[in-house]
Amino acid sequence: MDNITKIGQLLLKTLTERIKQPDDLGQMERELRQLLQECGQVGLSLWVENLTPAYPEDHSNCPHCHQEADYVRRRSGCLRSLQGTISYQRPYYLCPHCHRGHYPFDNELGLRPNQMSAEMERLGVFLIL
């Protein structure tokens, strides 16, 4: 059995546990859309977390003054995506020369904390998810 079939069976099990006897097809569609949204949100968050370096470099080139910045700690970020708001942890660096911080991982993936994802903007999505 492939992974998609397994996911489909898990979705069906979850849906039938949520609503034993749906009123109509519309209710079924709404419930499935909500569940898929939740799955997408969790999946995207996990995917971003998985790509985050487990052991960040001790130093990073400061994008502001181009000197060597020092790793400080992992900090949280969140952004609105097509799947909903996702949260993640990523390395934070602070430059001892210009005293400005940066997140290389955000730049690598094009993450824009506290904003909409580039894909949301590209599609012109302004709905509250």
Secondary structure, DSSP 4 states (H G I P E B T S, - for coil): --HHHHHHHHHHHHHHHH-SS-SSHHHHHHHHHHHHHHHHHHHHHHHHHHHS-SS--SEEE-TTT-SEEEEEEEEEEEEEETTEEEEEEEEEEE-TTT--EE-HHHHHHT--TTSB-HHHHHHT--S--
